[in-house]
Amino acid sequence: MHFTPALNIILGSAVLIVLMFADYARKYNTDACQRRLFLALLVFSFLAMASDFVYYLVAGIPGKTFRAVLYAALLNYYFFQNLAFYYSFLLFDFLFAKDQKRTAGFRAAVWIVAALHCIILLLNHRWRFYFSIAGGNRLHYGSYYFIRIIASYLPAAFISLDVLWFLRKVKMPPLLLTLCFVAMTGLSSAIDFLFETNSLIWPCFACSLLYAYFFIIQTDSKIDALTGLGNRSSFNEFISKISSAGNHPRRNQERSKRRFLKRKSASASYSFAMIDMDHFKMINDTLGHLEGDNALRDMAGIIKACIRSSDFAARYGGDEFILAVSTEYDIVSLLGRIQAAINEFNEKGGRPYELQISYGYDSYSANSEIPITDFLKHVDSLMYKHKNERRRASDRENNRGNENNQERKDDAVILH
């Protein structure tokens, strides 16, 4: 590859990386761990591309100075390319698992591998088992260069294993994104290796990152920044799909007969639950809005820990949350798990407040003649009915307690 093709291919891909970084670095309405991973991936990719560009800029130019620059460019290229590929694995694994502890463990392992690889690259300066700079400042592969190839593209295997592991636990869009990334990166790398070129890897890698970037931006627009649950927009999209599924009952019936009959019939109706946090205003007024935000996060964390990956949960607005599960699952049991988790949270006493909820729930069929908006008003009314019942029960308990206290005072006066 000569200078002009390198300028068109590598520099063009690097500019795309810079534009993505500049845009995403200004977005804070996203998961912090996901943001750090993606920005680090973009930085390592840019540094690898820049090193590769320098290599093609000085390759073949005689002289000791250019020889030293060429060797340093190759060292940086191999190091940062590995980090870029391994951080791709970290990012996709986090998109699947959404587990920061798991990601932290994998990230530590990645940096251990990176440190070992750095040592090997430094040792190569003496023994030339990876590569060497031949006469005329040209790259010459060593006997053990295949080890670098395996180490560099091993993350693709890890990502593929992740896909298999989470195949039934995540939704289709992240899987399609991952498969596209692996296919484009792997195919372009294989072609470059077989034909000893370097004209496909960076454009394909940059396009894959751009696809991932669009996916992340689209996903972030449907996530509530405070709680990490879905937001009102994602819920509106969810119920829109349900409503559209019910608009063509004959077409749905024919499709269900052709394929996934049982699955279609099971997923055609949903149980919805509206959850409202009791005394949330009092938490804000007495403890401040920061503690109010913590209460919302705690409630969202409990919900996320209790639901399945196939369930839908969103912050409906303010201190209200909404759940949607297929009717083949028992939403009463789900609400029971949430209430038990709240009781355990309150018993620990780790916060200056206690969480209390009221809820209403009912089932809805996609083929129902009742509009989904009217159904949601119905569930909302059931939630407020439950809230009022709990309030009246609490008032009766307080009145009973006051009466008992008054009786004790009267008995004490009489005895005196």
TORDRENKE-169242 format. One record per residue (C-alpha): residue number from 1; x negated, y, z negated. Coordinates in Angstrom, 2 decimals. Last residue first. Layout:
N
pos, xx, yy, zz
NUM, X, Y, Z;
...
//
This chain:
416
pos, xx, yy, zz
416, 53.04, 7.64, -90.57;
415, 54.66, 4.41, -89.48;
414, 57.43, 6.36, -87.73;
413, 54.96, 8.67, -86.01;
412, 52.87, 5.69, -84.78;
411, 55.96, 3.98, -83.45;
410, 56.86, 7.13, -81.51;
409, 53.34, 7.37, -80.05;
408, 53.43, 3.70, -79.03;
407, 56.81, 4.20, -77.39;
406, 55.46, 7.21, -75.47;
405, 52.54, 5.14, -74.20;
404, 54.90, 2.39, -73.07;
403, 57.08, 4.93, -71.27;
402, 54.05, 6.43, -69.55;
401, 52.95, 2.97, -68.36;
400, 56.39, 2.20, -67.00;
399, 56.39, 5.54, -65.21;
398, 52.98, 4.78, -63.70;
397, 54.12, 1.34, -62.56;
396, 57.27, 2.78, -61.08;
395, 55.22, 5.45, -59.27;
394, 52.86, 2.79, -57.88;
393, 55.79, 0.73, -56.61;
392, 57.28, 3.85, -55.02;
391, 53.93, 4.62, -53.33;
390, 53.55, 1.03, -52.12;
389, 57.04, 1.09, -50.64;
388, 56.35, 4.46, -49.01;
387, 53.15, 3.17, -47.42;
386, 54.90, 0.00, -46.16;
385, 57.59, 2.15, -44.55;
384, 54.88, 4.36, -43.10;
383, 53.28, 1.30, -41.45;
382, 56.64, 0.05, -40.19;
381, 57.27, 3.48, -38.63;
380, 53.91, 3.29, -36.86;
379, 54.77, -0.16, -35.54;
378, 58.02, 1.24, -34.07;
377, 56.22, 4.25, -32.61;
376, 53.81, 1.79, -30.99;
375, 56.76, -0.11, -29.48;
374, 58.19, 3.08, -28.04;
373, 54.85, 3.84, -26.37;
372, 54.61, 0.27, -25.05;
371, 57.90, 0.68, -23.24;
370, 60.52, -1.94, -24.24;
369, 61.49, -4.21, -21.35;
368, 58.91, -6.72, -22.51;
367, 56.83, -8.49, -19.88;
366, 53.53, -7.63, -21.58;
365, 54.99, -8.97, -24.82;
364, 54.61, -7.12, -28.11;
363, 54.27, -8.47, -31.64;
362, 54.64, -6.54, -34.91;
361, 52.52, -4.85, -37.57;
360, 52.59, -2.16, -40.21;
359, 49.83, -1.10, -42.54;
358, 48.95, 0.70, -45.75;
357, 45.40, 0.98, -46.98;
356, 43.31, 1.64, -50.07;
355, 39.58, 2.23, -50.28;
354, 38.10, 3.28, -53.61;
353, 35.98, 6.35, -54.22;
352, 32.64, 7.33, -55.76;
351, 31.00, 4.52, -53.72;
350, 29.09, 1.39, -54.76;
349, 31.89, 0.21, -57.00;
348, 31.36, -3.48, -56.25;
347, 35.00, -4.18, -57.12;
346, 36.18, -1.69, -54.48;
345, 34.29, -3.46, -51.68;
344, 35.59, -6.86, -52.80;
343, 39.15, -5.52, -52.75;
342, 38.56, -4.04, -49.29;
341, 37.21, -7.39, -48.03;
340, 40.32, -9.14, -49.39;
339, 42.53, -6.57, -47.65;
338, 40.72, -7.11, -44.35;
337, 40.98, -10.88, -44.67;
336, 44.70, -10.58, -45.40;
335, 45.15, -8.32, -42.40;
334, 43.55, -11.02, -40.27;
333, 45.76, -13.71, -41.83;
332, 48.84, -11.62, -41.03;
331, 47.50, -11.17, -37.49;
330, 47.76, -14.92, -36.94;
329, 46.10, -15.80, -33.64;
328, 48.07, -17.12, -30.66;
327, 49.65, -13.68, -30.60;
326, 46.50, -12.24, -29.04;
325, 45.03, -9.53, -31.19;
324, 45.43, -5.75, -31.24;
323, 44.25, -3.57, -34.10;
322, 44.84, 0.13, -34.75;
321, 43.12, 2.51, -37.14;
320, 44.41, 5.67, -38.82;
319, 42.35, 8.10, -40.91;
318, 42.21, 10.84, -38.27;
317, 43.11, 9.22, -34.95;
316, 43.65, 5.75, -33.52;
315, 40.22, 4.50, -34.49;
314, 40.04, 1.37, -32.43;
313, 40.06, -2.41, -32.75;
312, 40.57, -5.09, -30.10;
311, 40.17, -8.78, -30.81;
310, 38.19, -11.14, -28.54;
309, 34.96, -10.57, -30.51;
308, 36.78, -11.63, -33.66;
307, 37.84, -9.25, -36.42;
306, 36.79, -9.26, -40.08;
305, 33.32, -7.67, -40.00;
304, 34.43, -4.97, -37.57;
303, 37.37, -4.07, -39.83;
302, 35.16, -3.85, -42.91;
301, 32.67, -1.65, -41.08;
300, 35.48, 0.61, -39.87;
299, 36.68, 1.11, -43.45;
298, 33.16, 1.87, -44.63;
297, 32.63, 4.30, -41.75;
296, 35.90, 6.10, -42.55;
295, 34.97, 6.28, -46.24;
294, 31.52, 7.60, -45.35;
293, 33.13, 10.35, -43.26;
292, 35.29, 11.31, -46.24;
291, 32.16, 11.29, -48.38;
290, 30.67, 13.84, -46.00;
289, 33.97, 15.74, -45.94;
288, 33.83, 16.59, -49.62;
287, 34.42, 14.70, -52.86;
286, 37.65, 16.30, -54.13;
285, 39.34, 17.54, -50.95;
284, 37.99, 14.90, -48.55;
283, 38.68, 12.01, -50.93;
282, 42.13, 13.45, -51.70;
281, 42.89, 13.63, -47.99;
280, 42.06, 9.93, -47.67;
279, 44.59, 9.02, -50.36;
278, 45.78, 5.97, -48.39;
277, 43.91, 4.89, -45.26;
276, 46.39, 4.01, -42.49;
275, 46.37, 0.76, -40.53;
274, 48.55, 0.09, -37.47;
273, 48.74, -3.56, -36.49;
272, 49.51, -4.92, -33.03;
271, 50.20, -8.54, -32.12;
270, 49.75, -9.25, -28.46;
269, 51.57, -10.98, -25.63;
268, 50.39, -12.13, -22.19;
267, 47.18, -13.59, -23.65;
266, 48.64, -16.98, -24.50;
265, 50.57, -17.34, -21.26;
264, 47.50, -16.40, -19.26;
263, 45.23, -18.79, -21.13;
262, 47.64, -21.66, -20.68;
261, 48.11, -21.11, -16.99;
260, 44.47, -20.30, -16.23;
259, 44.94, -20.66, -12.50;
258, 47.58, -21.06, -9.79;
257, 50.58, -21.08, -12.07;
256, 49.36, -17.96, -13.86;
255, 48.96, -16.17, -10.52;
254, 52.51, -17.00, -9.50;
253, 53.85, -15.83, -12.87;
252, 51.84, -12.62, -12.74;
251, 53.12, -11.81, -9.27;
250, 56.68, -12.43, -10.39;
249, 56.24, -10.31, -13.53;
248, 54.82, -7.28, -11.70;
247, 55.07, -4.31, -14.08;
246, 54.10, -6.34, -17.12;
245, 50.41, -6.51, -16.34;
244, 50.45, -2.75, -15.70;
243, 51.68, -2.19, -19.26;
242, 48.99, -4.40, -20.76;
241, 46.28, -2.73, -18.71;
240, 47.55, 0.69, -19.78;
239, 47.55, -0.53, -23.39;
238, 43.82, -1.15, -23.20;
237, 43.03, 2.08, -21.33;
236, 44.94, 4.06, -23.97;
235, 42.97, 2.20, -26.63;
234, 39.67, 3.08, -24.97;
233, 40.69, 6.75, -24.85;
232, 41.82, 6.76, -28.48;
231, 38.39, 5.56, -29.59;
230, 36.91, 2.09, -29.90;
229, 34.99, 1.37, -33.06;
228, 31.54, 2.78, -33.83;
227, 32.91, 4.69, -36.82;
226, 31.71, 8.27, -36.32;
225, 31.00, 8.32, -32.58;
224, 34.30, 6.66, -31.58;
223, 33.42, 4.55, -28.56;
222, 35.10, 4.78, -25.13;
221, 32.79, 7.45, -23.69;
220, 29.84, 5.47, -25.03;
219, 30.80, 2.51, -22.82;
218, 30.85, 4.63, -19.66;
217, 27.51, 6.19, -20.57;
216, 26.03, 2.78, -21.36;
215, 27.28, 1.26, -18.08;
214, 26.01, 4.22, -16.07;
213, 22.61, 3.84, -17.75;
212, 22.51, 0.09, -17.13;
211, 23.17, 0.70, -13.42;
210, 20.43, 3.34, -13.43;
209, 18.12, 0.88, -15.17;
208, 18.82, -1.68, -12.45;
207, 18.17, 0.93, -9.77;
206, 14.84, 1.79, -11.44;
205, 13.87, -1.89, -11.55;
204, 14.81, -2.36, -7.89;
203, 12.82, 0.72, -6.83;
202, 9.91, -0.36, -9.07;
201, 9.70, -4.02, -8.07;
200, 10.17, -3.66, -4.32;
199, 7.04, -2.17, -2.74;
198, 4.32, -3.89, -4.71;
197, 3.04, -6.28, -2.09;
196, 1.17, -9.56, -2.30;
195, 3.73, -11.44, -0.17;
194, 4.54, -14.05, -2.82;
193, 4.10, -11.69, -5.78;
192, 6.13, -8.83, -4.28;
191, 8.91, -11.22, -3.26;
190, 9.01, -12.78, -6.73;
189, 9.06, -9.38, -8.42;
188, 11.94, -8.20, -6.22;
187, 13.93, -11.35, -6.97;
186, 13.34, -11.19, -10.72;
185, 14.16, -7.50, -11.08;
184, 17.30, -7.63, -8.96;
183, 18.59, -10.91, -10.37;
182, 17.78, -10.12, -14.01;
181, 19.42, -6.69, -13.85;
180, 22.48, -7.96, -11.98;
179, 22.91, -10.80, -14.45;
178, 22.66, -8.37, -17.35;
177, 25.18, -5.90, -15.95;
176, 27.59, -8.71, -15.07;
175, 27.32, -10.05, -18.62;
174, 27.87, -6.61, -20.15;
173, 31.01, -6.15, -17.98;
172, 32.50, -9.65, -18.69;
171, 33.22, -9.48, -22.39;
170, 31.06, -10.98, -25.09;
169, 31.32, -14.09, -27.25;
168, 31.86, -16.87, -24.72;
167, 28.64, -16.30, -22.79;
166, 26.73, -15.03, -25.83;
165, 24.22, -17.88, -25.94;
164, 24.08, -18.38, -22.16;
163, 23.51, -14.68, -21.53;
162, 20.93, -14.53, -24.29;
161, 19.10, -17.44, -22.68;
160, 19.00, -15.46, -19.42;
159, 17.66, -12.42, -21.29;
158, 14.90, -14.55, -22.82;
157, 14.00, -15.95, -19.39;
156, 13.78, -12.42, -17.98;
155, 11.68, -11.50, -21.03;
154, 9.09, -14.09, -19.86;
153, 8.34, -11.95, -16.82;
152, 5.26, -10.19, -18.14;
151, 3.85, -13.08, -20.16;
150, 4.19, -15.50, -17.22;
149, 2.57, -13.10, -14.78;
148, -0.19, -12.29, -17.26;
147, -0.89, -15.98, -17.70;
146, -1.02, -16.38, -13.91;
145, -4.05, -14.06, -13.91;
144, -6.08, -16.84, -15.48;
143, -8.57, -17.42, -12.64;
142, -9.05, -13.70, -12.03;
141, -7.33, -11.42, -9.52;
140, -9.52, -9.00, -7.52;
139, -8.55, -5.33, -7.30;
138, -10.58, -3.20, -4.87;
137, -13.10, -0.53, -5.85;
136, -15.21, -0.94, -2.69;
135, -16.81, -4.02, -4.19;
134, -14.61, -5.92, -6.61;
133, -12.78, -4.55, -9.67;
132, -11.90, -7.50, -11.90;
131, -8.80, -9.31, -13.04;
130, -7.41, -11.52, -15.74;
129, -10.44, -13.73, -16.60;
128, -12.88, -10.81, -16.20;
127, -15.06, -11.90, -19.16;
126, -16.23, -8.56, -20.58;
125, -13.50, -6.07, -19.65;
124, -11.00, -8.91, -20.00;
123, -11.53, -8.76, -23.74;
122, -9.76, -5.38, -23.77;
121, -6.80, -6.83, -21.87;
120, -6.66, -9.78, -24.27;
119, -6.60, -7.41, -27.25;
118, -3.77, -5.42, -25.66;
117, -1.84, -8.63, -25.06;
116, -2.18, -9.51, -28.73;
115, -0.89, -6.06, -29.71;
114, 2.03, -6.33, -27.26;
113, 2.97, -9.76, -28.64;
112, 2.99, -8.31, -32.15;
111, 4.97, -5.35, -30.83;
110, 7.59, -7.65, -29.35;
109, 7.85, -9.67, -32.57;
108, 8.55, -6.49, -34.55;
107, 11.20, -5.54, -31.98;
106, 12.83, -8.96, -32.29;
105, 13.16, -8.54, -36.04;
104, 14.47, -4.98, -35.74;
103, 16.99, -6.11, -33.12;
102, 18.35, -8.82, -35.42;
101, 18.62, -6.30, -38.24;
100, 20.37, -3.81, -35.92;
99, 23.03, -6.30, -34.82;
98, 25.19, -5.18, -31.89;
97, 24.86, -8.77, -30.57;
96, 25.40, -8.36, -26.83;
95, 24.34, -4.75, -26.22;
94, 21.53, -5.36, -28.73;
93, 20.27, -8.34, -26.73;
92, 20.42, -6.25, -23.58;
91, 18.31, -3.49, -25.12;
90, 15.76, -5.81, -26.70;
89, 15.34, -7.76, -23.42;
88, 14.76, -4.54, -21.51;
87, 12.31, -3.60, -24.26;
86, 10.33, -6.70, -23.31;
85, 10.22, -5.65, -19.65;
84, 9.14, -2.09, -20.43;
83, 6.56, -3.27, -22.96;
82, 5.04, -5.64, -20.41;
81, 4.91, -2.88, -17.81;
80, 3.28, -0.61, -20.39;
79, 0.34, -2.94, -21.02;
78, -0.24, -4.11, -17.44;
77, -0.08, -0.56, -16.08;
76, -2.24, 0.91, -18.82;
75, -5.00, -1.63, -18.19;
74, -4.68, -1.16, -14.42;
73, -4.95, 2.62, -14.71;
72, -8.02, 2.29, -16.94;
71, -9.73, 0.06, -14.34;
70, -8.95, 2.45, -11.51;
69, -10.16, 5.47, -13.47;
68, -13.42, 3.68, -14.28;
67, -13.91, 2.69, -10.62;
66, -13.01, 6.21, -9.51;
65, -15.85, 7.54, -11.66;
64, -18.27, 4.82, -10.53;
63, -17.78, 5.64, -6.84;
62, -15.98, 4.25, -3.82;
61, -12.30, 5.05, -3.05;
60, -10.52, 1.78, -2.33;
59, -7.88, 2.21, -5.03;
58, -7.70, 5.84, -6.24;
57, -4.07, 6.79, -5.51;
56, -2.79, 3.23, -5.60;
55, -4.01, 2.89, -9.18;
54, -2.74, 6.34, -10.15;
53, 0.75, 5.37, -8.96;
52, 0.64, 2.15, -10.94;
51, -0.31, 4.11, -14.04;
50, 2.57, 6.54, -13.47;
49, 4.97, 3.63, -12.91;
48, 3.87, 1.95, -16.14;
47, 4.17, 5.24, -18.05;
46, 7.65, 5.83, -16.60;
45, 8.82, 2.33, -17.53;
44, 7.45, 2.71, -21.06;
43, 9.30, 6.02, -21.49;
42, 12.58, 4.68, -20.03;
41, 12.50, 1.62, -22.29;
40, 11.80, 3.86, -25.30;
39, 14.84, 5.97, -24.38;
38, 16.98, 2.85, -24.04;
37, 15.88, 1.37, -27.35;
36, 16.20, 4.62, -29.28;
35, 19.71, 5.26, -27.94;
34, 20.89, 1.71, -28.67;
33, 19.68, 2.07, -32.26;
32, 21.38, 5.47, -32.67;
31, 24.73, 4.37, -31.20;
30, 26.07, 7.19, -29.07;
29, 27.42, 10.72, -29.28;
28, 23.89, 12.14, -29.49;
27, 23.44, 12.82, -25.80;
26, 20.63, 15.25, -24.97;
25, 18.02, 12.48, -24.61;
24, 20.37, 10.75, -22.16;
23, 20.15, 13.51, -19.55;
22, 16.40, 14.12, -19.63;
21, 15.70, 10.37, -19.82;
20, 17.90, 9.58, -16.81;
19, 16.27, 12.37, -14.79;
18, 12.79, 11.17, -15.75;
17, 13.57, 7.59, -14.70;
16, 14.86, 8.77, -11.32;
15, 11.68, 10.81, -10.87;
14, 9.64, 7.68, -11.63;
13, 11.49, 5.71, -8.93;
12, 10.67, 8.38, -6.35;
11, 7.07, 8.47, -7.52;
10, 6.71, 4.73, -7.10;
9, 8.33, 4.28, -3.68;
8, 7.74, 7.46, -1.68;
7, 4.37, 8.41, -3.16;
6, 3.17, 4.82, -3.03;
5, 4.22, 4.64, 0.62;
4, 2.17, 7.83, 1.29;
3, -0.92, 6.73, -0.68;
2, -1.41, 3.37, 0.98;
1, 0.00, 0.00, 0.00;
//
